[in-house]
Amino acid sequence: DHTCSKDLTATLESPSGTSVVLFDLGSLVVCSSDLEDTILDDEAGVVITSGSSPFTGGHRPTGSLSDFDGEDASGIWYLVINDEMIGDKGTLQSWSLAFDLD
């Protein structure tokens, strides 16, 4: 939940140190709010920056999740969310990772 999601950038870092930008919403024209049940997937039809609030369902991330391909999934993963604007706030309600191991 956030008052202005266009202020947000999020990065995911793997245990081996690979970092992928999940979203950088600064290019949005409107100060929309919230990402709700958003699924970031390289195979999704809509790029997150072309979507609209509340960004529900599948969206392609700004970066490529395939950058993690071949890495060991075990260990500590870091999700970093930056708010680029002073004066507003938000709350991360929940998040999870799902791995397709083949």
Secondary structure, 3 states (H helix, E strand, C coil): CECCHHHEEEEEECCCCCEEEEEEHHHCCCCCCCCCCEEECCCCCCEHHHCCCCCCEEEECCCCHHHHCCCCCCCCCEEEEEECCCCCCECCCCCCCCCCCC
